[in-house]
Each structure stands twice: as C-alpha cells, then as structure tokens.
Amino acid sequence: MTVSQRRVTSMTSRIRPLSLLTMAAAIAAVAVANGSAAQPAAQATQICGTEGAVKFLCGPSRPEDLYYIPKTRWIVSSAMGGGLHIIDAGARTSFQLYPAPTARERLDKEAYPTCQGPPDADEKKSFTTLGISMRLGTAGVHTLYVIRYPTVSRVHVFELDVKGERPSATWIGCVEAPERIMLNAIVPLPDGGFLASHFYERGPDSAAARERALAGEISGELLEWHARTGWSKVPGSDGSGPNGVEVSPDGNWVYFAEWGRYSFSRMPLHGDQPRRETIKLDFRPDNVHWGQDGLLLLAGQTDTESNVVKIDPMTLRVTELIRRPDSEVFRHGTTAVEVNGEIWLSTSRGDRIAIYPLAPRSTP
C-alpha cells in the first residue's frame, strides 16, 4: 500500500487524494462474500463474512456511529435498528447495553435539570440511536452521550462501567432538543457541556429540509448545551447538513462535517466572528472521531462508494485510507474508528461492520 498526501489550500476546489488503502479482495469476489454463511450460533464470534483480508461483523442493526474506548477492547455502537450496543473488538462479539435487564437508571437532576425521567416502556421498545460520544473518566467509568432518532430528538446520558469482564450501563439523564431540531452528532466539552450538530429541520417539513441539504443549501448549525444556560447556537456554524463534530482536547477548536456541501471545517469555538477554514472533499462527510495518532478520522459516502480519510487538525491535510465500491454486502459507510491496527467502518444502511487491517507503518 502506498499513501500520498495533499495539502489543501483552496476553499472552493474539490479534493481527490492521490492514493487509497487497497485491500486486495475488498473490491473483488463480491459473490464469495455474498455466499458467506454466518458463523454457527455455538461459536462466540459474530464474524459473518469476509472479502480477502476484510472481515464483517454482524451484531448491531444499522450501526450509524461508533466510539472506541482507548486502551480497552471495547467499541460502543449506536443502532438505528434499535438499542445501544458494545462490541468486544478482540473476541469479535457484541451485546446490547441498553435497554437491557442488567441496565440501571439513576437520574442526576443537578446535572440534567430539565430531564423528566428515564425512558418509559414505550420508548424502550423503539430505542433507536444515532450519534454517540464519550467523556472519558477515571478507573474505567465514563460518561456516554447518545442521540435518540428519529421518533424523537433527544440526548440520553449514561454512566458506562468497563472495569469488569462485561461492561454495564446506568442511565443518568437526558436533554431534549429544541423544537424541530434534528440532532445528528455529539461531542462533550471540557467544561461539562456538549456540542451537537443540527442536521436539518424535523417535523412535517423534514422531507423538504433534507432536499435543501442535499442541494447544498443552509439547513442547520452547531448547538452548544450547558446545564445552567441550556441550548445556544455556535456563531458562524451555519451549514448544509452539519454532521460529524469533534473538538480539540482544550475545547478551543471545533471541527465539523457539512454533509450537503462535501466539505469539512475548522473554527474557534468561541468568538463573535470566528474565522472558519473549510476544505472540499469528493464525498459527503459523515462522522468524525479522533484517531490513535492524534489525527481526525473521517468517514462518509457518495452514491456509489464508502470513503475514509485522515485529516491533520493543524493543516487540514487529507490522507485517503479507504475507498470501497458499494455492494450488496456493504454500502454507505458512516463512521470509522481505529482499533489496535484495524479500521472499523460502520454503516447506517446495513447489518454489519467492515473491519480493515491497516497496512504496517513504514520505518525509516
């Protein structure tokens, strides 16, 4: 595999990186993968097919977003098909964290003063989830943020305990989105609040709002939330289908994807007129998370393929990692996370996650 990089200097010209992570059978022998049978139930693994060196894990249904917990074997997965899940990256297995018989509920009214209580029985029956992120804690206990979608737009907050052999979740609060706001992605802030992207308007006009986003028109923005002040718009963050969002470790910079305009932006989080830097991509960028090397890992899609790139947060230089044609086996990639020498690529339109081995880094 060869990787080339291109420094992005134009805010208007579209980028097409020079090379990609080539997996020998990722674009070949689709018929073989289509014929791959799921592993027998008696086996622990949930690997349900292969394409050469690429493996597929079946578990969460429509796993739109992933979050890897550093220095562990655990990946948290949302599921537009239902529930909140966790994956054991080593054993290649997964199970549902919430709703679940072992999950607990304990409302933190001080931290989430507007929350009326945990999901009732009806909401648990349709607990479909979208964007996720995490505030890392100490001693194996973290705060997990999850966006409900599409029947409601609401942030649910969990205490996630990964100390034991089997992680457990405790629901601790919720935050309702403003009226007609469709939350998409979320990221915690160092001061205790969080940022979320407003993709486009929900409600009776949502179909027309989506078409405007597809056409590259302004459809949403970034929103900031704090317990004392509630929701507020991030100045200068208007965008066409604002999607994945991340912040710098110090909370001073925000990075976010504009799905409708094939673009990715960086700007200071605070300031009356923040200077926004934008690059163009040749795919619709979806979710973004930090990689293990301090670069941003961004996944997205076109009408015919799934894409993964790394972006330098300082220079906005783009390095292409994966470009795979859509097939019946896998299409419409949405999130990539780096886990111990592998790229895990999820989708909002399928029943599996693609696992790519990273090529070894060259040595001087």
SULFEN-V600592 format. One record per residue. N is the residue number from 0. SS is DSSP state (H for helix, E for strand, C for the rest). PHI is phi in degrees with one decimal (999 if undefined). NEAR is the number of other C-alpha atoms within 10 Angstrom. Layout:
{{N;SS;PHI;NEAR} {N;SS;PHI;NEAR}}
//
This chain:
{{0;C;999;12} {1;C;-117.9;11} {2;C;-126.9;14} {3;C;-118.7;12} {4;E;-123.2;14} {5;E;-129.5;14} {6;C;-74.5;13} {7;C;-91.8;17} {8;C;-119.6;15} {9;C;-109.8;12} {10;C;-93.5;14} {11;C;-123.9;11} {12;C;-83.4;12} {13;E;-83.1;15} {14;C;-92.8;20} {15;C;-130.6;14} {16;C;-57.3;19} {17;C;-78.5;13} {18;C;-143.8;16} {19;C;-141.3;19} {20;E;-75.6;20} {21;C;-98.5;18} {22;C;-102.3;20} {23;C;-51.6;12} {24;C;-109.0;15} {25;C;-69.1;21} {26;C;-117.1;15} {27;C;-127.5;13} {28;C;55.8;13} {29;H;-62.3;18} {30;H;-60.6;12} {31;H;-65.1;14} {32;H;-66.0;21} {33;H;-61.2;14} {34;C;-90.1;11} {35;C;-69.4;13} {36;C;-85.0;12} {37;C;-64.0;14} {38;C;-66.2;14} {39;C;-56.3;10} {40;C;-60.2;8} {41;C;-70.1;6} {42;C;-86.4;9} {43;C;-70.9;12} {44;C;-66.3;18} {45;C;-110.7;20} {46;E;-66.4;22} {47;E;-125.5;18} {48;E;160.3;22} {49;E;-143.3;23} {50;E;-134.7;23} {51;C;60.6;17} {52;C;-81.1;12} {53;E;-87.2;18} {54;E;-111.3;19} {55;E;-120.2;25} {56;E;-110.2;24} {57;E;-100.9;22} {58;C;-178.7;23} {59;C;-61.0;26} {60;C;-91.7;22} {61;C;56.3;25} {62;C;-76.4;33} {63;C;-64.4;28} {64;C;-132.7;31} {65;E;-129.3;30} {66;E;-142.2;24} {67;E;-90.4;25} {68;C;-85.9;18} {69;C;-55.9;14} {70;C;62.2;9} {71;C;-132.1;15} {72;C;-103.7;16} {73;E;-104.1;20} {74;E;-122.4;19} {75;E;-88.1;23} {76;E;-129.9;32} {77;C;-78.4;30} {78;C;-155.4;27} {79;C;-67.7;26} {80;C;-86.6;20} {81;C;131.6;23} {82;C;90.6;25} {83;E;-120.4;25} {84;E;-124.3;23} {85;E;-132.8;24} {86;E;-115.1;24} {87;E;-90.2;17} {88;C;-65.3;19} {89;C;-77.7;12} {90;C;-81.5;12} {91;C;61.8;16} {92;E;-132.5;17} {93;E;-150.0;22} {94;E;-152.2;17} {95;E;-85.8;23} {96;E;-81.2;22} {97;E;-157.5;21} {98;C;-64.9;21} {99;C;-159.7;15} {100;C;-58.8;8} {101;C;-87.4;11} {102;C;-71.8;16} {103;E;-114.5;16} {104;E;-138.1;15} {105;C;-152.3;13} {106;C;-68.5;19} {107;C;-95.6;15} {108;C;-67.6;14} {109;C;-70.6;11} {110;C;-76.5;16} {111;C;-131.0;19} {112;C;-66.3;15} {113;C;-91.4;14} {114;C;-74.8;17} {115;C;-86.3;13} {116;C;153.5;16} {117;C;-69.6;18} {118;C;-56.2;16} {119;C;-82.4;8} {120;H;-60.9;10} {121;H;-67.6;8} {122;H;-67.0;14} {123;H;-63.8;15} {124;H;-68.3;12} {125;C;-125.9;17} {126;C;-81.1;22} {127;C;-86.7;22} {128;E;-129.6;29} {129;E;-126.0;29} {130;E;-71.8;31} {131;E;-137.8;26} {132;E;-160.5;27} {133;E;-148.0;21} {134;E;-99.5;17} {135;C;-70.6;15} {136;C;-107.4;12} {137;C;-121.1;6} {138;C;54.1;9} {139;C;78.3;14} {140;E;-120.1;17} {141;E;-126.7;18} {142;E;-105.4;19} {143;E;-110.0;23} {144;E;-109.9;22} {145;E;-134.9;25} {146;E;-97.4;28} {147;E;-80.1;27} {148;C;-166.7;21} {149;C;-104.9;17} {150;C;-63.8;12} {151;C;-137.7;19} {152;C;-123.0;22} {153;E;-151.9;21} {154;E;-95.3;22} {155;E;-106.9;21} {156;E;-121.6;25} {157;E;-128.8;24} {158;E;-94.8;22} {159;E;-108.8;22} {160;E;-106.4;17} {161;C;-114.5;18} {162;C;-69.1;12} {163;C;-85.5;8} {164;C;-69.2;6} {165;C;-127.7;12} {166;C;-59.3;18} {167;E;-136.8;21} {168;E;-119.8;25} {169;E;-123.2;20} {170;E;-69.2;23} {171;E;-127.4;22} {172;E;172.1;26} {173;E;-155.0;26} {174;E;-139.5;21} {175;E;-78.8;19} {176;C;-72.9;20} {177;C;-58.9;14} {178;C;-55.8;10} {179;C;68.0;16} {180;C;-83.6;21} {181;C;-106.4;25} {182;E;-73.4;32} {183;E;-122.5;29} {184;E;-123.2;29} {185;E;-147.0;28} {186;E;-152.1;25} {187;E;-73.3;22} {188;C;-105.4;20} {189;C;-59.1;14} {190;C;-86.1;9} {191;C;108.1;11} {192;C;-87.3;17} {193;E;-153.1;20} {194;E;-109.6;24} {195;E;-140.9;29} {196;E;-93.6;31} {197;E;-98.3;27} {198;C;-73.3;28} {199;C;-161.4;29} {200;C;-64.7;21} {201;C;-100.8;21} {202;C;109.3;14} {203;C;-65.2;9} {204;C;-103.6;11} {205;H;-66.6;14} {206;H;-63.6;12} {207;H;-68.0;13} {208;H;-64.5;21} {209;H;-64.5;20} {210;H;-62.5;14} {211;H;-65.6;17} {212;H;-64.5;23} {213;H;-59.7;18} {214;C;-83.1;13} {215;C;87.2;17} {216;C;-86.2;16} {217;C;-63.0;20} {218;C;-134.4;21} {219;E;-169.5;25} {220;E;-165.4;25} {221;E;-93.9;26} {222;E;-123.2;22} {223;E;-111.6;20} {224;E;-128.5;20} {225;E;-137.8;17} {226;C;-59.0;15} {227;C;-80.1;11} {228;C;-112.4;9} {229;E;74.2;17} {230;E;-87.7;19} {231;E;-150.5;13} {232;E;-76.9;17} {233;C;-81.0;21} {234;C;-57.4;16} {235;C;80.9;18} {236;C;-102.4;21} {237;C;-55.4;17} {238;E;-158.6;27} {239;C;-99.3;27} {240;C;64.5;33} {241;E;-54.0;32} {242;E;-126.2;30} {243;E;-59.9;30} {244;E;-143.5;28} {245;E;-139.5;25} {246;E;-129.0;24} {247;C;-67.9;15} {248;C;-55.4;10} {249;C;-86.5;9} {250;C;78.6;15} {251;C;-86.6;13} {252;E;-121.8;15} {253;E;-121.4;22} {254;E;-123.1;22} {255;E;-151.2;28} {256;E;-97.6;31} {257;E;-108.8;29} {258;H;-61.3;25} {259;H;-72.9;26} {260;H;-111.9;23} {261;C;53.6;24} {262;E;-137.8;24} {263;E;-139.4;27} {264;E;-128.2;20} {265;E;-130.1;23} {266;E;-159.1;19} {267;E;-62.4;20} {268;C;-70.9;22} {269;C;-120.6;14} {270;C;137.7;11} {271;C;-66.1;9} {272;C;-134.1;9} {273;C;-65.2;15} {274;C;-81.0;12} {275;E;-106.2;14} {276;E;-108.6;15} {277;E;-130.8;21} {278;E;-119.4;21} {279;E;-99.2;22} {280;C;-121.1;21} {281;C;-104.2;17} {282;C;-148.3;24} {283;E;-81.3;25} {284;E;-74.8;33} {285;E;-111.0;32} {286;E;-91.2;28} {287;E;-133.2;31} {288;E;-141.3;26} {289;E;-70.3;21} {290;C;-86.3;19} {291;C;-71.8;16} {292;C;-101.4;9} {293;C;83.6;11} {294;C;-100.4;18} {295;E;-87.8;21} {296;E;-106.1;25} {297;E;-119.5;29} {298;E;-117.2;31} {299;E;-174.2;30} {300;E;-159.3;25} {301;C;-115.6;17} {302;C;-73.8;11} {303;C;-131.1;12} {304;E;-154.9;18} {305;E;-109.7;26} {306;E;-136.1;27} {307;E;-137.1;28} {308;E;-134.5;24} {309;E;-108.8;25} {310;E;-127.0;21} {311;C;-73.3;14} {312;C;-67.5;19} {313;C;-89.2;8} {314;C;-103.9;10} {315;C;62.4;21} {316;C;-70.7;18} {317;E;-107.2;26} {318;E;-123.2;23} {319;E;-80.9;21} {320;E;-112.4;24} {321;E;-137.3;24} {322;E;-141.0;22} {323;E;-121.5;21} {324;E;-63.1;18} {325;C;-66.9;17} {326;C;-148.7;14} {327;C;-66.9;10} {328;C;-77.5;18} {329;C;-152.9;23} {330;C;-156.0;23} {331;C;58.3;26} {332;E;-64.1;31} {333;E;-125.7;28} {334;E;-143.5;31} {335;E;-125.4;34} {336;E;-130.0;27} {337;E;-100.3;22} {338;E;-135.0;24} {339;C;48.8;15} {340;C;81.6;13} {341;E;-134.2;16} {342;E;-108.1;22} {343;E;-99.7;23} {344;E;-115.3;29} {345;E;-102.7;33} {346;E;-148.2;28} {347;C;-95.8;22} {348;C;-128.9;17} {349;C;-153.8;21} {350;C;-115.2;19} {351;E;-149.0;26} {352;E;-116.4;28} {353;E;-89.9;24} {354;E;-115.2;23} {355;E;-104.1;23} {356;E;-73.2;17} {357;C;-76.5;18} {358;C;-66.9;15} {359;C;-58.6;8} {360;C;-68.8;8} {361;C;-71.5;6} {362;C;-111.2;4} {363;C;-60.7;3}}
//
